[in-house]
């Protein structure tokens, strides 16, 4: 049976490679330049070192054989996907002695997570995020007979992962929590669990030290500015945590909502069974209390790692790409559910294919949404360029400012999908522009975002006298040698979702 037949090494790697490629294929097919990709594409720019992501600089310098970062998509993503398949294969061997196909489903959430799609949407940054997760997996699964080398080399791998994307630390913390929970489920000696936990804490400390020694001086202030560890700062962390949970709860509606609820209930039952078993065991009272505290603590930290380290920064971002810990959280839910269903009947673990298929379906729905977004942006850009070329007063302007919208812009062709699957809108996260300054620059038009207070005041004065160009989705104003593009709040036609 499928739940009892072990896979050969070649079959196992082939399974993970095919599943990984299936998940990222819609992003490759969409070929959409997502937000930051546009200025990097225009300038072949890097700028990652100031963000503390030195491995991104090395990745693109190495793959492009230049000192810059020309667009070579999808090569980096394909390489990262291959590495991800290897990492999933390694993790499956760490979790199971002889993995079956059903066992392999358990580790897929490390990639098959809807929130991860936003990070993977970046043609430049997506590959780096995946490679960071890969290094975290190898850091977790690295073994050596010498404790010093085991801790040190694992810390080096983790520091390199942080060099790709700092929030991979949330994945590491989440995997450590899963490691503790699995050890408690397997009734490992308490001494061994505490020693393993101490090694992980030491590994994380060394990794943080190595990372900051390498890049701290190069990082910008907003990347290093943390909230103070006082009552006010902790209150802000709690507020950010609640905000993230509310956002996630709002987008998990429909099929995603009930599947998540079922997984949470099954995991809660699994943990309660362990707690009851611990309470009835022959261990001393202190040991039993410590085991229960470890179960509750590991479950809470795993849940907290959803946003994790990002909660402590002043420059808090609640975008889906920051929820990297969701990969480990979903993996933990799969692990506990797999354990409970296996105890009832091994065949029940085949039910894990349902959430896996949902996440694969979500990836393709999201890929189609990006295609709609790309087509709409391209048409808007061409229309704006045509208007500018057609009017002499606009053609000779020295600068054209694009004003970001302070309201959600309507996306014809995509609203129905986002109404049916609310998580699509959250992951897409493109609500405040129809045309990017970088898109206009490709046509030789000097343009930038409207951010200067004086220019904002000048535009406010112009809006009272009417635009030079008035279209359905935007208006163009001009004064002297400057122009201004303002997006309109267009309501969907009657009968369509708003």
Secondary structure, DSSP 4 states (H G I P E B T S, - for coil): -TTTPBPPHHHHHHHHHHHHHHHHHHHHHH----THHHHHHHHT----GGGT-HHHHHHHHHHHTSSS----TTHHHHHHHHHHHHHHHHHHHHH-SS-BHHHHHHHGGGT--TTHHHHHH-TTHHHHHHHHHHHHHHHHH---SSHHHHHHHHHHHHHHHHHH-TTHHHHHHHHHHHHHHHHHHTT--HHHHHHHHHHHHHHHHHHHHHHHHHHGGGS-HHHH-B--SSHHHHHHHHHHHHHHHHHHHHH--THHHHHHHHHHHHHHHHHHHHHHHHHTSSS-HHHHHHHHHHHHHHHHHHHHTTTGGGGGBSS---SGGG-THHHHHHHHHHHHHHHHHHHH-GGGGGGHHHHHHHHHHHHHHHHHHHHHHHHHHHHHHHHHHHHHHH-HHHHT-SEEEEEPPSSPPP-TTTHHHHHH-HHHHHHH---S-SS-HHHHHTTT--EEE---HHHHHHHHHHTTT--SEE-SSEEEEEETTEEEEEE--PPPPTTS--
